[in-house]
């Protein structure tokens, strides 16, 4: 379900970009442009303007849907919970073994030669 909504979301984004780029520039940016831009009031909505609003609304709906789906999939778990499984943490160990501990450099008092291992 999440993949379907994500694909629809991406297609909506591409369509929205295309529709916005096809629209005629009004030339009113930064107060530039010929007469009556601010005085003329609201201009009539074009077909591309209506399509832009529809695509923008659909884009927002899919964004909210993806957020809800992601929140449901997380189910309150933390990244730390995924790193340290509950079976490995027992009360006797001072620090749990984390992935990548074997990649740490040796301590200062460790004089054993470093021998490569084939895991």
N, CA, C and O of each residue as an XYZ file, in Angstrom:
476
protein
N       0.826     -1.194      0.000
C       0.000      0.000      0.000
C       0.868      1.254      0.000
O       0.604      2.214     -0.724
N       1.912      1.222      0.832
C       2.781      2.392      0.922
C       3.473      2.669     -0.409
O       3.628      3.825     -0.802
N       3.887      1.609     -1.102
C       4.557      1.795     -2.393
C       3.621      2.374     -3.439
O       4.030      3.199     -4.255
N       2.365      1.944     -3.416
C       1.387      2.469     -4.388
C       1.165      3.959     -4.146
O       1.165      4.749     -5.091
N       0.976      4.343     -2.895
C       0.759      5.757     -2.577
C       2.014      6.571     -2.909
O       1.917      7.704     -3.380
N       3.190      5.987     -2.662
C       4.432      6.689     -2.972
C       4.592      6.915     -4.473
O       5.030      7.988     -4.890
N       4.246      5.928     -5.285
C       4.329      6.088     -6.746
C       3.336      7.143     -7.216
O       3.670      7.973     -8.062
N       2.118      7.120     -6.677
C       1.128      8.142     -7.035
C       1.629      9.522     -6.619
O       1.457     10.497     -7.351
N       2.244      9.600     -5.451
C       2.795     10.868     -4.947
C       3.868     11.409     -5.886
O       3.882     12.600     -6.196
N       4.760     10.543     -6.335
C       5.819     10.976     -7.255
C       5.257     11.401     -8.616
O       5.725     12.374     -9.209
N       4.261     10.673     -9.102
C       3.633     11.060    -10.375
C       2.911     12.401    -10.249
O       2.944     13.220    -11.167
N       2.264     12.614     -9.114
C       1.611     13.912     -8.884
C       2.636     15.042     -8.832
O       2.387     16.133     -9.345
N       3.779     14.783     -8.217
C       4.819     15.813     -8.136
C       5.324     16.165     -9.527
O       5.491     17.341     -9.848
N       5.568     15.160    -10.351
C       6.035     15.435    -11.713
C       4.971     16.158    -12.532
O       5.290     17.077    -13.287
N       3.711     15.751    -12.389
C       2.634     16.425    -13.119
C       2.478     17.867    -12.648
O       2.246     18.764    -13.458
N       2.603     18.088    -11.358
C       2.488     19.449    -10.819
C       3.604     20.335    -11.354
O       3.368     21.486    -11.721
N       4.809     19.803    -11.398
C       5.936     20.570    -11.956
C       5.666     20.909    -13.413
O       5.882     22.042    -13.842
N       5.194     19.927    -14.174
C       4.911     20.167    -15.596
C       3.828     21.201    -15.814
O       3.967     22.067    -16.678
N       2.748     21.129    -15.047
C       1.635     22.070    -15.215
C       2.065     23.478    -14.827
O       1.690     24.445    -15.491
N       2.845     23.602    -13.762
C       3.297     24.935    -13.346
C       4.220     25.536    -14.394
O       4.154     26.735    -14.667
N       5.075     24.719    -14.979
C       5.990     25.240    -15.997
C       5.278     25.590    -17.301
O       5.776     26.415    -18.067
N       4.119     24.977    -17.569
C       3.379     25.291    -18.795
C       2.573     26.581    -18.679
O       2.167     27.142    -19.696
N       2.339     27.053    -17.481
C       1.510     28.241    -17.312
C       2.228     29.483    -17.813
O       3.456     29.570    -17.806
N       1.427     30.429    -18.242
C       1.952     31.695    -18.748
C       2.410     32.551    -17.580
O       1.727     32.657    -16.561
N       3.550     33.146    -17.741
C       4.075     34.019    -16.698
C       3.290     35.318    -16.691
O       3.027     35.906    -17.740
N       2.923     35.756    -15.501
C       2.166     37.010    -15.377
C       3.074     38.221    -15.419
O       2.616     39.323    -15.723
N       4.342     38.044    -15.122
C       5.276     39.160    -15.165
C       5.106     40.119    -14.009
O       5.574     41.255    -14.090
N       4.461     39.710    -12.947
C       4.210     40.613    -11.834
C       5.135     40.384    -10.660
O       4.878     40.889     -9.567
N       6.195     39.643    -10.856
C       7.088     39.359     -9.755
C       7.887     40.582     -9.350
O       8.392     41.298    -10.214
N       8.012     40.835     -8.066
C       8.773     41.948     -7.499
C       8.279     43.310     -7.981
O       9.064     44.249     -8.112
N       6.999     43.413     -8.240
C       6.428     44.699     -8.617
C       6.711     45.101    -10.051
O       6.358     46.208    -10.458
N       7.328     44.245    -10.814
C       7.627     44.565    -12.208
C       6.435     44.156    -13.063
O       5.607     43.354    -12.632
N       6.349     44.673    -14.204
C       5.272     44.284    -15.104
C       4.378     45.457    -15.411
O       4.365     46.468    -14.709
N       3.655     45.295    -16.450
C       2.840     46.398    -16.939
C       1.544     46.539    -16.200
O       1.063     45.591    -15.579
N       0.999     47.669    -16.262
C      -0.129     48.260    -15.598
C      -1.239     47.385    -15.083
O      -1.674     46.432    -15.730
N      -1.665     47.725    -13.943
C      -2.892     47.186    -13.405
C      -2.802     45.815    -12.780
O      -3.841     45.211    -12.511
N      -1.636     45.298    -12.538
C      -1.527     43.965    -11.954
C      -2.176     43.887    -10.592
O      -2.947     42.965    -10.325
N      -1.883     44.825     -9.739
C      -2.447     44.805     -8.391
C      -3.801     45.489     -8.353
O      -4.616     45.193     -7.480
N      -4.054     46.395     -9.279
C      -5.295     47.157     -9.267
C      -6.413     46.394     -9.958
O      -7.584     46.576     -9.625
N      -6.069     45.543    -10.916
C      -7.075     44.876    -11.735
C      -7.886     43.861    -10.951
O      -8.950     43.447    -11.412
N      -7.430     43.456     -9.808
C      -8.173     42.477     -9.031
C      -7.824     41.067     -9.451
O      -6.733     40.793     -9.950
N      -8.766     40.192     -9.241
C      -8.518     38.779     -9.500
C      -8.851     38.461    -10.948
O      -9.909     38.829    -11.457
N      -7.917     37.763    -11.606
C      -8.158     37.403    -12.998
C      -8.953     36.103    -13.060
O      -9.047     35.374    -12.072
N      -9.519     35.824    -14.218
C     -10.319     34.613    -14.407
C      -9.416     33.386    -14.332
O      -8.280     33.406    -14.804
N      -9.934     32.327    -13.736
C      -9.163     31.097    -13.592
C      -9.094     30.375    -14.931
O     -10.104     30.203    -15.613
N      -7.909     29.965    -15.287
C      -7.724     29.217    -16.530
C      -7.796     27.727    -16.222
O      -7.816     27.316    -15.062
N      -7.834     26.930    -17.281
C      -7.885     25.480    -17.105
C      -6.614     24.983    -16.423
O      -6.676     24.096    -15.571
N      -5.460     25.546    -16.791
C      -4.212     25.130    -16.162
C      -4.175     25.525    -14.688
O      -3.594     24.815    -13.867
N      -4.788     26.643    -14.356
C      -4.853     27.059    -12.960
C      -5.687     26.093    -12.130
O      -5.326     25.755    -11.003
N      -6.813     25.649    -12.703
C      -7.659     24.695    -11.995
C      -6.962     23.347    -11.835
O      -7.045     22.718    -10.780
N      -6.272     22.909    -12.890
C      -5.522     21.642    -12.815
C      -4.423     21.745    -11.762
O      -4.156     20.784    -11.042
N      -3.791     22.903    -11.676
C      -2.736     23.101    -10.671
C      -3.300     22.954     -9.269
O      -2.690     22.303     -8.420
N      -4.465     23.555     -9.015
C      -5.082     23.445     -7.693
C      -5.471     22.006     -7.374
O      -5.293     21.552     -6.244
N      -6.001     21.288     -8.361
C      -6.400     19.889     -8.146
C      -5.170     19.028     -7.853
O      -5.182     18.219     -6.925
N      -4.109     19.204     -8.648
C      -2.887     18.430     -8.424
C      -2.257     18.770     -7.073
O      -1.757     17.885     -6.380
N      -2.281     20.055     -6.699
C      -1.715     20.452     -5.414
C      -2.498     19.833     -4.258
O      -1.903     19.376     -3.282
N      -3.820     19.815     -4.360
C      -4.641     19.212     -3.305
C      -4.381     17.708     -3.219
O      -4.274     17.158     -2.122
N      -4.280     17.042     -4.370
C      -3.999     15.606     -4.364
C      -2.607     15.320     -3.805
O      -2.410     14.320     -3.115
N      -1.636     16.194     -4.100
C      -0.282     16.053     -3.580
C      -0.275     16.156     -2.054
O       0.416     15.391     -1.382
N      -1.040     17.097     -1.513
C      -1.116     17.260     -0.058
C      -1.798     16.052      0.579
O      -1.379     15.594      1.642
N      -2.843     15.536     -0.063
C      -3.538     14.364      0.472
C      -2.603     13.155      0.500
O      -2.572     12.426      1.492
N      -1.842     12.933     -0.572
C      -0.918     11.800     -0.574
C       0.215     12.013      0.426
O       0.711     11.044      1.001
N       0.632     13.250      0.645
C       1.653     13.523      1.659
C       1.160     13.154      3.045
O       1.882     12.520      3.813
N      -0.060     13.544      3.369
C      -0.636     13.219      4.672
C      -0.833     11.711      4.801
O      -0.587     11.142      5.864
N      -1.277     11.060      3.721
C      -1.461      9.613      3.736
C      -0.150      8.890      3.985
O      -0.105      7.946      4.774
N       0.921      9.321      3.323
C       2.229      8.701      3.537
C       2.718      8.907      4.964
O       3.354      8.024      5.540
N       2.426     10.065      5.532
C       2.808     10.315      6.919
C       2.065      9.388      7.870
O       2.660      8.860      8.809
N       0.783      9.187      7.640
C      -0.012      8.296      8.488
C       0.472      6.856      8.363
O       0.593      6.150      9.364
N       0.749      6.420      7.137
C       1.228      5.049      6.927
C       2.582      4.850      7.601
O       2.813      3.810      8.218
N       3.471      5.821      7.495
C       4.782      5.702      8.131
C       4.657      5.668      9.644
O       5.409      4.952     10.306
N       3.727      6.424     10.203
C       3.529      6.421     11.652
C       2.972      5.079     12.119
O       3.338      4.605     13.194
N       2.108      4.467     11.344
C       1.567      3.163     11.711
C       2.624      2.075     11.611
O       2.645      1.152     12.425
N       3.509      2.178     10.608
C       4.550      1.163     10.430
C       5.621      1.253     11.498
O       6.267      0.249     11.798
N       5.828      2.421     12.079
C       6.867      2.546     13.088
C       6.456      1.841     14.371
O       7.309      1.283     15.061
N       5.202      1.854     14.700
C       4.627      1.137     15.848
C       5.356      1.424     17.148
O       5.477      0.532     17.988
N       5.837      2.625     17.336
C       6.446      3.003     18.595
C       7.827      2.430     18.842
O       8.334      2.529     19.959
N       8.447      1.839     17.845
C       9.784      1.283     18.057
C      10.830      2.359     17.811
O      10.625      3.296     17.040
N      11.928      2.197     18.474
C      13.017      3.151     18.379
C      14.162      2.549     17.588
O      14.241      1.330     17.432
N      15.043      3.391     17.091
C      16.224      2.908     16.386
C      17.110      2.117     17.339
O      17.715      1.119     16.947
N      17.185      2.557     18.582
C      17.983      1.862     19.590
C      17.409      0.467     19.854
O      18.161     -0.482     20.079
N      16.085      0.343     19.827
C      15.472     -0.968     20.015
C      15.864     -1.928     18.905
O      15.997     -3.129     19.140
N      16.046     -1.416     17.716
C      16.443     -2.277     16.608
C      17.918     -2.636     16.664
O      18.300     -3.705     16.188
N      18.755     -1.783     17.226
C      20.181     -2.077     17.314
C      20.481     -3.121     18.378
O      21.289     -4.021     18.150
N      19.848     -3.014     19.522
C      20.111     -3.913     20.634
C      18.859     -4.748     20.881
O      17.931     -4.278     21.539
N      18.812     -5.972     20.369
C      17.641     -6.820     20.608
C      17.510     -7.151     22.093
O      18.508     -7.165     22.813
N      16.310     -7.414     22.548
C      16.055     -7.658     23.967
C      16.718     -8.939     24.441
O      17.045     -9.040     25.623
N      16.931     -9.928     23.573
C      17.536    -11.195     23.972
C      19.013    -11.025     24.323
O      19.532    -11.778     25.146
N      19.694    -10.067     23.727
C      21.120     -9.884     23.983
C      21.392     -9.089     25.256
O      22.488     -9.180     25.811
N      20.441     -8.330     25.720
C      20.675     -7.502     26.903
C      20.262     -8.269     28.136
O      19.070     -8.438     28.393
N      21.232     -8.737     28.905
C      20.928     -9.341     30.180
C      21.527     -8.479     31.278
O      22.431     -7.683     31.027
N      21.023     -8.636     32.492
C      21.421     -7.767     33.588
C      22.876     -7.904     33.989
O      23.404     -6.987     34.618
N      23.569     -9.012     33.658
C      24.945     -9.226     34.085
C      25.940     -8.423     33.263
O      26.988     -8.029     33.777
N      25.636     -8.178     32.015
C      26.588     -7.490     31.130
C      26.565     -5.988     31.435
O      25.502     -5.390     31.602
N      27.761     -5.396     31.502
C      27.858     -3.961     31.777
C      27.408     -3.160     30.562
O      26.637     -2.209     30.689
N      27.888     -3.544     29.389
C      27.489     -2.866     28.158
C      27.107     -3.916     27.131
O      27.821     -4.906     26.974
N      26.012     -3.728     26.438
C      25.625     -4.708     25.422
C      26.536     -4.616     24.207
O      27.096     -3.560     23.914
N      26.676     -5.725     23.512
C      27.498     -5.760     22.307
C      26.720     -5.118     21.168
O      25.642     -5.587     20.802
N      27.256     -4.071     20.624
C      26.622     -3.373     19.513
C      27.271     -3.791     18.213
O      28.442     -4.171     18.202
N      26.541     -3.730     17.122
C      27.170     -4.054     15.847
C      28.292     -3.066     15.543
O      28.132     -1.860     15.736
N      29.401     -3.567     15.078
C      30.528     -2.707     14.729
C      31.562     -2.588     15.820
O      32.547     -1.872     15.642
N      31.377     -3.278     16.977
C      32.372     -3.207     18.043
C      33.716     -3.774     17.615
O      34.763     -3.344     18.098
N      33.680     -4.738     16.713
C      34.945     -5.326     16.275
C      35.742     -4.372     15.380
O      36.902     -4.639     15.066
N      35.133     -3.279     14.977
C      35.821     -2.311     14.122
C      36.540     -1.231     14.915
O      37.238     -0.402     14.331
N      36.385     -1.225     16.227
C      37.022     -0.207     17.043
C      38.521     -0.466     17.136
O      38.941     -1.623     17.117
N      39.335      0.578     17.236
C      40.779      0.379     17.362
C      41.108     -0.262     18.704
O      40.325     -0.153     19.648
N      42.262     -0.933     18.802
C      42.621     -1.568     20.071
C      42.923     -0.522     21.133
O      43.278      0.614     20.819
N      42.777     -0.920     22.397
C      43.052      0.005     23.491
C      44.559      0.200     23.643
O      45.344     -0.501     23.005
N      44.962      1.144     24.482
C      46.384      1.479     24.653
C      47.177      0.322     25.254
O      48.332      0.119     24.881
N      46.589     -0.440     26.170
C      47.339     -1.505     26.820
C      47.302     -2.817     26.055
O      47.909     -3.796     26.490
N      46.616     -2.860     24.945
C      46.543     -4.079     24.147
C      47.779     -4.162     23.263
O      47.951     -3.336     22.367
N      48.646     -5.150     23.501
C      49.893     -5.277     22.735
C      49.843     -6.428     21.753
O      50.842     -6.709     21.091
N      48.716     -7.100     21.638
C      48.618     -8.216     20.701
C      48.652     -7.692     19.273
O      48.093     -6.634     18.984
N      49.313     -8.438     18.369
C      49.353     -7.981     16.966
C      47.970     -8.100     16.345
O      47.174     -8.972     16.693
N      47.718     -7.202     15.424
C      46.435     -7.213     14.721
C      46.501     -8.222     13.596
O      47.291     -8.075     12.663
N      45.682     -9.231     13.681
C      45.650    -10.302     12.683
C      44.318    -10.207     11.963
O      43.270    -10.173     12.608
N      44.340    -10.163     10.635
C      43.070    -10.105      9.912
C      42.283    -11.394     10.097
O      42.853    -12.482     10.167
N      40.965    -11.253     10.174
C      40.096    -12.407     10.320
C      39.210    -12.539      9.097
O      38.805    -11.545      8.493
N      38.916    -13.776      8.742
C      37.965    -14.029      7.654
C      36.676    -14.515      8.283
O      36.567    -15.679      8.670
N      35.700    -13.628      8.386
C      34.426    -14.004      9.019
C      33.508    -14.645      8.030
O      32.392    -15.027      8.381
